[in-house]
Amino acid sequence: MTTTRFAPSPTGYLHVGNLRTALFNHLISRKAGGTFILRIDDTDPERSKEEFVDAIKTDLEWLGITWDRVERQSDRLDRYAAAADQLRDMGRFYECFETPTELDLKRKKQLNMGKPPVYDRSALALSDAEKDALRAERGAHWRFKLDQTRIEWSDGIVGDISIDAASVSDPVLIRGDGQVLYTLASVVDDTDMGITDVVRGSDHVTNTATQIQMIKALGFDVPRFAHHSLLTGPQGEGLSKRLGTLSLRDLRADGIAPQVILSHMA
């Protein structure tokens, strides 16, 4: 069965760029008689607000975009921890101790030398004693260890994509404060929920490459991916929920009919 999802974070109001992603996934599932899941990405307890969860639902309902069920990532933290343990046992998950300032200095040094700003995996060379000392001194974050091979897939919009994993930093999956990040949560949710098609913006292409490796490492089938172009403002700037740029609630307040917005986005 075709299953798609729309996974907004409740940190602001939806804008037309978000709607475009929701509409793609909604239409794919409805055309196939499948399932459309509204998944609330609320793993960030500081920025996620219940008022934005309600606003997301209100905006989608106003546009006639209905969902078959709602999932909340904040209810699934135990599942993410289990997946992290699985990757850790496989030797694909490792602890790092660099501060943001130290990482920034490393990136600048690599760029000055004409090299890509890729994490150097220095944490893998630390002894147990060094790790214990650093752990007592500062917080630690966890990265997924990529196989440094080419990652290839046939994208539903872009076509064939090939990315050299050696040119990509091992992604951080868990922050120093324990917050699970999008890359891990999305992989676990997509596989557990049987997502067959993932349509999202082109800014996620590199995420997709690393997630494909993670999905395979965890022993799951890779869904079909498609990456659409991004909408921008009149000066080429990106749209932002937090800035309220072309927010759906403002368009509704201005009296614009939902059919007009849906027709334009489609």
C-alpha positions in Angstrom: 0.0 0.0 0.0 1.2 3.5 -0.8 1.9 5.4 2.3 3.2 9.0 2.5 3.7 11.6 5.2 4.0 15.3 5.9 6.3 15.9 8.8 6.2 19.6 9.9 8.0 20.9 13.0 5.6 22.9 15.3 8.0 25.8 15.6 6.1 28.3 13.5 3.2 28.7 11.1 3.0 26.9 7.8 3.9 28.8 4.7 3.2 28.1 1.0 6.5 26.2 0.7 5.4 23.8 3.4 2.1 23.4 1.7 3.7 22.4 -1.5 5.4 19.4 0.2 2.2 18.5 2.0 0.2 18.7 -1.2 2.6 16.4 -3.2 2.4 13.7 -0.5 -1.3 14.0 0.0 -2.1 13.7 -3.7 0.2 10.7 -4.1 -1.5 8.8 -1.3 -5.1 9.7 -2.3 -4.6 8.9 -6.0 -3.3 5.4 -4.9 -6.0 4.9 -2.3 -3.2 4.7 0.3 -2.5 6.3 3.7 -1.4 9.8 4.4 0.2 10.5 7.8 0.5 13.8 9.5 3.7 13.4 11.6 4.5 16.2 14.1 8.3 16.6 14.4 8.4 17.8 17.9 11.7 16.4 19.3 12.9 19.9 20.1 11.1 20.6 23.5 12.3 24.3 23.6 11.0 25.4 20.2 8.0 23.1 19.7 4.7 24.7 20.8 1.3 23.2 21.1 -0.2 26.4 19.6 1.7 25.6 16.3 0.5 22.0 16.3 -3.1 23.3 16.4 -2.3 25.9 13.7 -0.8 23.3 11.4 -4.0 21.2 11.7 -6.2 24.2 11.2 -4.3 25.3 8.0 -4.5 21.8 6.5 -8.1 21.4 7.3 -8.9 24.8 5.7 -7.3 23.6 2.5 -9.1 20.2 2.6 -5.9 18.2 3.2 -7.0 15.4 5.5 -4.9 12.8 7.1 -5.5 9.2 8.2 -3.7 9.5 11.5 -1.4 11.7 13.5 1.9 10.7 14.9 4.1 12.6 17.2 7.8 12.1 17.4 7.9 13.1 21.1 6.0 9.9 21.8 8.6 7.8 20.1 11.9 8.7 21.9 12.3 5.1 23.2 12.2 3.8 19.7 14.9 6.2 18.6 17.1 5.2 21.5 16.7 1.5 20.5 17.7 2.3 16.9 20.7 4.3 18.3 21.7 1.3 20.4 21.5 -1.0 17.3 23.7 1.3 15.3 26.1 1.6 18.3 26.4 -2.2 18.5 27.1 -2.4 14.8 30.0 0.1 15.2 28.2 2.7 13.0 27.5 5.2 15.9 30.3 7.0 17.7 30.7 9.6 20.4 32.3 13.0 19.7 33.4 15.8 22.0 34.2 18.9 19.9 32.6 22.1 20.8 30.8 24.2 18.1 33.8 26.6 18.2 36.3 23.8 17.6 34.3 22.4 14.8 34.0 25.8 13.2 37.8 26.2 13.4 38.3 22.8 11.8 36.0 23.7 8.9 37.7 27.1 8.3 41.1 25.4 8.3 40.0 22.8 5.7 38.5 25.5 3.5 41.7 27.6 3.7 43.6 24.5 2.5 41.2 24.0 -0.4 39.6 20.9 1.1 35.9 20.1 1.6 34.8 20.9 5.2 34.2 17.3 6.2 34.4 16.1 9.8 37.9 14.4 10.2 36.7 11.6 12.5 39.3 12.5 15.1 37.0 11.2 17.8 37.5 7.6 16.6 41.2 7.9 17.6 40.4 8.7 21.2 41.3 6.2 23.9 38.8 5.2 26.6 40.6 7.2 29.1 40.5 10.3 26.9 36.8 9.8 26.3 36.2 9.6 30.0 38.1 12.8 30.7 36.3 14.7 27.9 32.9 13.3 28.9 33.5 14.7 32.4 34.6 18.0 31.1 32.0 18.7 28.3 28.9 17.3 26.6 29.2 14.7 23.9 27.3 14.2 20.7 26.9 11.1 18.5 27.6 10.7 14.8 26.6 8.0 12.3 29.7 6.5 10.6 29.2 6.6 6.9 30.6 4.0 4.5 32.7 6.2 2.3 31.4 4.9 -1.0 29.1 6.4 -3.6 25.4 6.6 -2.6 23.1 6.3 -5.6 19.3 6.4 -6.2 16.9 7.2 -8.9 15.0 10.3 -7.7 11.4 10.7 -8.7 11.9 14.3 -9.8 15.6 15.0 -10.3 16.5 11.6 -11.9 19.6 9.6 -11.1 21.6 11.0 -8.2 25.1 9.9 -7.1 26.8 11.4 -4.0 30.3 10.4 -2.8 29.9 9.8 0.9 33.6 10.7 1.4 32.6 14.3 0.6 29.9 14.4 3.4 30.5 14.7 7.1 29.3 11.9 9.3 25.9 13.3 10.4 25.2 14.2 14.0 22.2 12.1 15.2 22.0 13.0 18.9 23.1 16.4 20.3 25.1 16.9 23.4 21.9 17.7 25.3 20.4 14.4 24.3 18.0 15.7 21.6 17.4 13.3 18.8 17.9 15.1 15.5 15.8 14.9 12.3 18.1 12.5 10.4 17.7 9.6 12.9 14.0 10.3 13.8 12.9 10.5 10.2 14.6 7.2 9.3 13.1 5.3 12.2 9.7 6.7 11.6 9.7 6.2 7.8 10.7 2.5 8.2 8.4 1.8 11.2 5.4 3.4 9.5 6.0 1.7 6.2 6.4 5.0 4.2 6.7 4.1 0.5 7.2 7.5 -1.0 9.1 10.5 0.5 8.6 13.8 -1.4 10.4 16.8 0.1 12.5 19.9 -0.9 15.8 19.8 -2.7 17.5 21.0 0.4 17.2 17.5 1.8 19.2 15.7 -1.0 22.3 15.3 1.2 20.1 14.1 4.1 18.6 11.5 1.8 22.0 10.2 0.9 23.0 9.6 4.5 19.6 8.3 5.4 19.8 5.7 2.6 22.9 4.3 4.3 21.2 4.4 7.7 18.1 2.6 6.4 20.2 -0.2 4.9 22.3 -0.5 8.0 19.2 -1.0 10.1 18.0 -3.7 7.6 15.0 -1.9 6.0 13.9 -1.3 2.5 14.6 2.2 1.1 11.4 4.2 0.1 11.1 6.0 -3.2 12.5 9.6 -2.8 11.7 12.7 -4.9 13.0 16.2 -4.3 11.2 19.2 -5.6 12.6 22.7 -6.2 12.2 25.3 -3.4 9.9 28.3 -3.5 11.6 31.6 -2.8 10.6 35.2 -2.1 10.8 37.9 -4.8 14.5 38.6 -4.0 15.4 34.9 -4.1 15.3 34.5 -0.3 14.1 31.3 1.3 10.7 31.2 2.9 10.6 30.9 6.6 7.9 29.9 9.1 9.4 31.9 11.8 9.4 35.1 9.7 5.8 34.5 8.7 6.6 34.8 5.0 3.4 33.9 3.0 2.0 32.0 6.0 -1.2 30.2 5.3 -2.9 31.8 8.3 -2.2 35.3 6.9 -3.5 34.3 3.4 -6.6 33.0 5.1 -7.0 36.2 7.1 -6.6 38.2 3.8 -9.7 36.4 2.4 -7.9 34.3 -0.2 -9.9 31.3 -1.1 -8.3 27.9 -0.4 -9.0 26.7 -4.0 -6.9 29.5 -5.4 -3.9 28.5 -3.2 -4.3 24.8 -4.0 -4.6 25.5 -7.8 -1.5 27.7 -7.8 0.6 25.2 -5.8 -0.6 22.2 -7.9 
